[in-house]
């Protein structure tokens, strides 16, 4: 058995198998739940069910080092000994097809059933489908899973020209990897700027200049009309303005869709995600949910929202694991994110909705932060090459401490003095 594989067949449960806790979805949130539950003293039987054959693994490297061959083939979140020593029944390569809430049972795709005392849904999200003629052609790919990354890596090695539809984090990270591999890369973004949904205009402009400087052709405010094929394979992307972009590979990076079908079929409340409260409970008190599939009340946004991030999945997983062990604690984690593109590290903490921005550092030197305010309150910090600002931002925003705009703008001011 390799470090990233499971025994074959994976631990199977028969029709009469019962567990105190069943977790559906084996990624960050799912692993976080079972680890936190054991850490908090939960002694009941636990099953973690995942539809992929591998040990639960890290996903961020798939759009970066994995494509360049600089990271391991797959990086497990926990090694196989963890599951054995923590007495977690890891049921891999099995898809959950139904939840029977009255009888507290779930049915898997092999016909077996698992009884549960408590159920947790960590079903994650999937890549949003590209909706245009030609999207079904060979050579049109998306990226979400290890299998997706394998296909993309194989095709990228043989490709000469890549068109990426979507100028968000995944699209830009893949663009950076493809440029390093010597490929011709075009990014098409329907909006007026790159990663416009997530960062301030100043950060968008800097990231734009970095990619353009590396040779990426960027087309903003552009929509795709169709993908042209020949012999069933992609040969070009046709834009609505009539521009034809010859290519032999297309990456659809147009967002993610939460996997809520199981929850909906079971009658749970779903509104842009499985609706949970501050303890990650669904509308059924016996069922929790965590991670990319959830819509939760976020204290930093002041509203119900869905967050797709490793941090959110991990922290919600801990909340669920502790609640299952009888140690309830509300979700109060400060949202934070990151993205690596070329040698640029973009780090974000907090959530901003417009408001004033204050510059700290030097964009010309490639080391600066934007402190984003809502009124007098520091709502978010977006940093390029200034990790200390990011780390202090996590402390300050969590504590509700706001430097004045004058203090934020002065690189000589020690932010640590406020904490």
VENKA-V340949 format. One record per residue. N is the residue number from 1. RES is the residue in one small letter. PSI is psi in radians with two decimals (NA if undefined). NEAR is the number of other C-alpha atoms within 12 Angstrom. D_FIRST is the distance of its C-alpha to the first C-alpha in Angstrom with 2 decimals. Layout:
{{N	RES	PSI	NEAR	D_FIRST} {N	RES	PSI	NEAR	D_FIRST}}
This chain:
{{1	x	2.20	13	0.00} {2	x	2.88	15	3.84} {3	x	-0.35	21	6.63} {4	x	0.12	24	8.02} {5	x	2.93	26	6.12} {6	x	2.77	27	6.78} {7	x	2.59	20	6.73} {8	x	2.16	15	9.17} {9	x	2.80	16	11.94} {10	x	2.76	23	12.01} {11	x	2.12	24	14.20} {12	x	2.63	27	17.50} {13	x	2.32	30	21.00} {14	x	3.09	18	23.94} {15	x	-0.44	17	27.38} {16	x	0.19	16	28.65} {17	x	2.27	25	25.99} {18	x	2.55	26	27.65} {19	x	2.64	30	26.54} {20	x	-0.55	30	28.75} {21	x	2.21	41	27.08} {22	x	2.24	48	25.31} {23	x	2.15	52	24.26} {24	x	1.91	53	24.09} {25	x	1.97	45	22.44} {26	x	1.29	48	19.24} {27	x	-2.60	46	20.39} {28	x	-0.89	43	22.56} {29	x	-0.75	47	25.04} {30	x	-0.83	50	22.75} {31	x	-0.66	50	20.53} {32	x	-0.69	38	23.86} {33	x	-0.90	47	25.34} {34	x	-0.63	51	22.81} {35	x	-0.77	39	22.62} {36	x	-0.62	32	26.44} {37	x	-0.81	38	27.06} {38	x	-0.73	31	25.27} {39	x	-0.61	20	26.92} {40	x	0.07	24	30.24} {41	x	0.18	18	29.92} {42	x	2.16	26	28.98} {43	x	0.00	22	27.98} {44	x	3.03	24	27.68} {45	x	2.35	27	24.80} {46	x	2.36	42	22.90} {47	x	2.34	43	20.97} {48	x	2.04	49	19.62} {49	x	2.21	46	19.60} {50	x	2.61	39	18.49} {51	x	-0.02	29	19.00} {52	x	2.65	29	16.24} {53	x	-0.39	26	12.72} {54	x	2.86	37	11.29} {55	x	2.57	39	11.49} {56	x	2.33	38	15.23} {57	x	2.91	35	16.12} {58	x	2.35	33	19.26} {59	x	-0.56	31	21.67} {60	x	-0.66	34	24.51} {61	x	-0.28	32	22.85} {62	x	-0.52	36	22.53} {63	x	0.06	40	26.28} {64	x	-1.74	37	26.52} {65	x	-0.58	29	24.18} {66	x	-0.74	33	21.58} {67	x	-0.49	35	24.43} {68	x	-0.14	30	25.56} {69	x	0.28	23	22.25} {70	x	-0.16	17	22.90} {71	x	2.85	18	20.11} {72	x	2.77	20	16.35} {73	x	-0.70	27	15.02} {74	x	2.46	31	14.32} {75	x	1.84	27	15.10} {76	x	2.55	30	13.81} {77	x	-0.68	28	16.76} {78	x	2.51	30	14.99} {79	x	2.84	25	11.72} {80	x	-0.62	27	9.71} {81	x	-0.52	20	11.92} {82	x	-0.83	21	14.94} {83	x	-0.66	27	14.59} {84	x	-0.83	17	14.08} {85	x	-0.59	14	16.90} {86	x	0.01	27	19.13} {87	x	0.90	23	18.73} {88	x	2.15	35	18.06} {89	x	1.77	36	17.17} {90	x	1.94	46	15.14} {91	x	1.69	40	16.01} {92	x	2.73	35	14.45} {93	x	0.42	29	15.84} {94	x	2.27	30	19.11} {95	x	2.33	28	22.47} {96	x	2.23	36	25.22} {97	x	-0.31	27	28.41} {98	x	2.62	28	31.05} {99	x	2.17	33	32.19} {100	x	1.70	24	34.85} {101	x	-0.76	27	36.53} {102	x	-0.71	15	39.15} {103	x	-0.05	18	36.71} {104	x	1.02	27	34.00} {105	x	2.61	33	31.29} {106	x	2.56	44	28.92} {107	x	2.35	30	27.97} {108	x	2.95	29	24.74} {109	x	-0.18	22	24.68} {110	x	0.12	21	23.50} {111	x	-0.19	18	26.65} {112	x	2.79	23	25.22} {113	x	2.59	32	27.00} {114	x	2.20	42	26.37} {115	x	2.61	31	29.35} {116	x	2.56	32	29.78} {117	x	-0.80	28	32.23} {118	x	2.48	39	31.52} {119	x	2.49	44	29.86} {120	x	2.32	53	28.74} {121	x	2.07	56	28.48} {122	x	1.00	47	26.51} {123	x	-0.10	40	26.51} {124	x	-2.64	43	27.19} {125	x	2.85	34	29.01} {126	x	2.81	23	28.77} {127	x	2.34	26	30.46} {128	x	2.47	22	34.09} {129	x	2.49	24	35.14} {130	x	2.17	29	37.50} {131	x	1.47	18	40.68} {132	x	2.74	21	42.72} {133	x	2.37	19	43.43} {134	x	-0.05	28	40.81} {135	x	-0.33	32	37.91} {136	x	-0.04	22	36.16} {137	x	2.64	27	36.37} {138	x	2.32	25	33.45} {139	x	-0.01	37	32.77} {140	x	1.97	40	33.45} {141	x	2.87	40	30.31} {142	x	3.02	40	29.49} {143	x	2.04	40	26.85} {144	x	-0.66	34	25.15} {145	x	3.04	30	21.45} {146	x	-0.75	32	18.50} {147	x	-0.70	22	19.35} {148	x	-0.77	26	22.95} {149	x	-0.65	31	22.20} {150	x	-0.82	24	20.39} {151	x	-0.77	25	23.49} {152	x	-0.75	36	25.86} {153	x	-0.76	32	24.36} {154	x	-0.79	19	24.58} {155	x	-0.64	26	28.12} {156	x	-0.63	39	29.22} {157	x	-0.59	24	28.54} {158	x	-0.18	19	30.94} {159	x	2.74	27	33.42} {160	x	-0.63	22	36.71} {161	x	2.18	33	38.07} {162	x	2.27	43	36.30} {163	x	2.20	48	38.23} {164	x	2.13	48	36.82} {165	x	1.85	51	38.54} {166	x	2.06	43	38.56} {167	x	0.76	43	39.32} {168	x	-2.89	35	37.17} {169	x	-0.84	40	34.35} {170	x	-0.83	37	31.62} {171	x	-0.76	43	34.10} {172	x	-0.61	45	35.32} {173	x	-0.71	42	31.96} {174	x	-0.66	50	30.97} {175	x	-0.77	49	34.46} {176	x	-0.75	42	33.96} {177	x	-0.74	37	30.71} {178	x	-0.67	44	32.42} {179	x	-0.74	35	35.46} {180	x	-0.46	27	33.43} {181	x	0.07	27	32.06} {182	x	0.38	21	35.68} {183	x	2.70	28	36.03} {184	x	2.22	30	39.21} {185	x	2.30	40	38.68} {186	x	2.32	41	40.97} {187	x	2.21	50	40.50} {188	x	2.17	41	42.57} {189	x	2.21	34	43.34} {190	x	-0.49	27	45.61} {191	x	3.10	22	46.78} {192	x	-0.20	21	49.18} {193	x	2.84	30	46.63} {194	x	2.57	38	42.96} {195	x	0.73	35	40.88} {196	x	-0.38	26	44.21} {197	x	-0.23	24	42.78} {198	x	-0.42	32	41.14} {199	x	2.91	38	43.23} {200	x	2.77	33	46.86} {201	x	-0.62	22	48.74} {202	x	-0.67	29	48.85} {203	x	-0.74	37	45.04} {204	x	-0.80	31	44.88} {205	x	-0.70	21	47.47} {206	x	-0.81	34	45.64} {207	x	-0.68	40	42.32} {208	x	-0.84	33	44.35} {209	x	-0.62	22	45.98} {210	x	-0.84	30	42.70} {211	x	-0.73	34	41.26} {212	x	-0.68	22	44.60} {213	x	-0.43	15	44.84} {214	x	-0.08	27	41.51} {215	x	0.11	21	42.88} {216	x	2.28	34	41.57} {217	x	2.17	29	44.23} {218	x	2.21	36	44.63} {219	x	1.87	31	46.62} {220	x	2.84	27	47.53} {221	x	0.73	21	49.32} {222	x	2.33	26	48.11} {223	x	2.63	29	46.89} {224	x	2.29	36	45.20} {225	x	-0.80	25	47.26} {226	x	2.90	29	44.93} {227	x	2.23	41	42.28} {228	x	2.42	31	43.66} {229	x	2.89	25	41.80} {230	x	2.12	16	42.46} {231	x	0.49	11	40.81} {232	x	0.01	16	38.52} {233	x	2.58	22	37.25} {234	x	2.41	32	38.38} {235	x	-0.26	30	41.11} {236	x	2.74	33	42.82} {237	x	2.26	42	43.21} {238	x	2.12	29	46.73} {239	x	2.82	28	48.00} {240	x	-0.42	19	50.72} {241	x	0.10	16	53.17} {242	x	-0.15	15	52.77} {243	x	2.33	18	50.70} {244	x	2.16	19	48.36} {245	x	1.72	34	45.23} {246	x	2.44	25	43.73} {247	x	2.85	32	39.94} {248	x	0.14	35	36.98} {249	x	2.41	42	34.52} {250	x	2.30	51	35.14} {251	x	2.13	52	33.15} {252	x	1.91	43	34.39} {253	x	1.14	37	34.09} {254	x	0.45	35	36.69} {255	x	-3.02	27	35.23} {256	x	2.65	29	33.04} {257	x	2.19	26	33.76} {258	x	2.46	33	32.62} {259	x	1.61	32	30.75} {260	x	0.09	35	33.38} {261	x	-0.75	27	33.70} {262	x	-0.79	33	32.14} {263	x	-0.75	40	34.41} {264	x	-0.79	24	37.43} {265	x	-0.49	17	36.98} {266	x	-0.03	26	36.81} {267	x	0.27	21	40.07} {268	x	2.73	29	38.93} {269	x	2.23	28	40.97} {270	x	2.11	29	39.70} {271	x	1.74	23	41.61} {272	x	0.79	26	39.63} {273	x	2.86	37	36.63} {274	x	2.10	46	36.15} {275	x	2.19	37	39.06} {276	x	2.82	39	38.25} {277	x	-2.96	32	40.47} {278	x	-0.25	30	40.16} {279	x	0.17	34	37.75} {280	x	0.43	46	35.58} {281	x	2.46	37	36.94} {282	x	-2.97	35	37.59} {283	x	-0.19	24	40.78} {284	x	2.06	26	39.25} {285	x	-0.26	21	39.06} {286	x	-0.02	27	36.08} {287	x	2.21	42	33.99} {288	x	2.93	47	32.89} {289	x	2.62	57	31.59} {290	x	2.68	57	30.30} {291	x	-2.74	49	29.44} {292	x	-0.33	41	30.47} {293	x	-0.08	47	31.56} {294	x	2.69	47	34.27} {295	x	2.06	37	37.91} {296	x	2.76	41	38.95} {297	x	1.95	27	42.16} {298	x	2.08	29	41.72} {299	x	-0.39	23	44.24} {300	x	-0.38	30	44.28} {301	x	-0.39	23	45.06} {302	x	0.44	15	47.37} {303	x	2.98	16	46.15} {304	x	2.36	22	43.40} {305	x	2.89	29	40.83} {306	x	2.30	32	37.32} {307	x	2.24	39	35.27} {308	x	1.70	36	32.22} {309	x	2.67	33	30.62} {310	x	-0.74	31	27.64} {311	x	-0.83	29	30.18} {312	x	-0.77	38	31.63} {313	x	-0.78	42	28.36} {314	x	-0.82	34	27.26} {315	x	-0.68	37	30.74} {316	x	-0.62	53	31.32} {317	x	-0.72	44	28.01} {318	x	-0.71	40	29.34} {319	x	-0.79	42	32.64} {320	x	-0.80	50	31.12} {321	x	-0.74	45	28.88} {322	x	-0.66	30	31.95} {323	x	-0.70	37	34.18} {324	x	-0.59	42	31.99} {325	x	0.11	27	32.30} {326	x	0.30	19	36.06} {327	x	1.23	20	36.42} {328	x	2.40	21	37.72} {329	x	2.29	24	38.21} {330	x	2.73	25	39.35} {331	x	2.00	33	37.59} {332	x	0.37	28	39.57} {333	x	2.43	32	37.17} {334	x	2.20	33	38.74} {335	x	2.38	39	37.11} {336	x	2.69	36	35.73} {337	x	2.91	31	34.03} {338	x	2.83	31	33.26} {339	x	2.31	34	32.83} {340	x	2.15	30	32.21} {341	x	2.05	34	34.13} {342	x	-2.23	26	34.71} {343	x	0.31	20	35.61} {344	x	2.25	28	37.13} {345	x	2.03	28	35.71} {346	x	2.19	38	37.28} {347	x	2.40	36	37.03} {348	x	2.45	41	38.73} {349	x	2.43	40	39.56} {350	x	-3.12	46	41.72} {351	x	2.20	38	43.18} {352	x	2.47	31	46.40} {353	x	1.42	24	48.74} {354	x	-2.53	20	51.26} {355	x	3.09	19	53.54} {356	x	2.62	23	54.57} {357	x	2.47	32	52.31} {358	x	2.25	32	53.01} {359	x	2.35	29	51.76} {360	x	2.14	34	50.53} {361	x	-2.88	26	49.83} {362	x	1.93	21	50.29} {363	x	-0.59	23	48.86} {364	x	-0.58	13	50.34} {365	x	-0.08	14	48.15} {366	x	0.41	22	45.07} {367	x	1.71	27	44.87} {368	x	2.84	34	46.35} {369	x	2.63	42	45.91} {370	x	2.08	45	47.67} {371	x	2.07	47	48.67} {372	x	2.25	40	49.30} {373	x	2.60	30	51.84} {374	x	1.78	24	53.03} {375	x	-2.21	16	56.51} {376	x	-0.05	20	56.25} {377	x	2.26	28	52.70} {378	x	2.03	39	49.82} {379	x	-0.54	40	47.44} {380	x	2.74	48	44.88} {381	x	2.28	50	44.14} {382	x	2.14	49	42.64} {383	x	2.45	45	41.86} {384	x	1.98	39	41.28} {385	x	0.38	31	40.33} {386	x	1.26	28	41.68} {387	x	-0.50	23	38.76} {388	x	-0.66	26	41.21} {389	x	-0.72	36	43.19} {390	x	-0.83	35	40.10} {391	x	-0.68	28	39.11} {392	x	-0.63	34	42.73} {393	x	-0.67	40	42.95} {394	x	-0.67	34	40.18} {395	x	-0.79	28	42.19} {396	x	-0.81	29	45.57} {397	x	-0.67	37	44.78} {398	x	-0.62	26	43.00} {399	x	-0.07	21	46.11} {400	x	0.47	22	48.55} {401	x	2.28	23	50.08} {402	x	2.05	32	51.61} {403	x	2.67	32	53.01} {404	x	2.75	22	56.19} {405	x	-0.61	25	55.99} {406	x	-0.74	18	57.97} {407	x	-0.73	21	55.48} {408	x	-0.64	34	52.54} {409	x	-0.27	24	54.31} {410	x	1.83	21	55.08} {411	x	-0.36	22	52.22} {412	x	-0.27	13	54.03} {413	x	2.29	18	53.85} {414	x	1.84	16	51.21} {415	x	-0.41	28	49.33} {416	x	-0.42	21	47.99} {417	x	-0.35	14	51.53} {418	x	-0.40	19	51.26} {419	x	NA	18	48.22}}
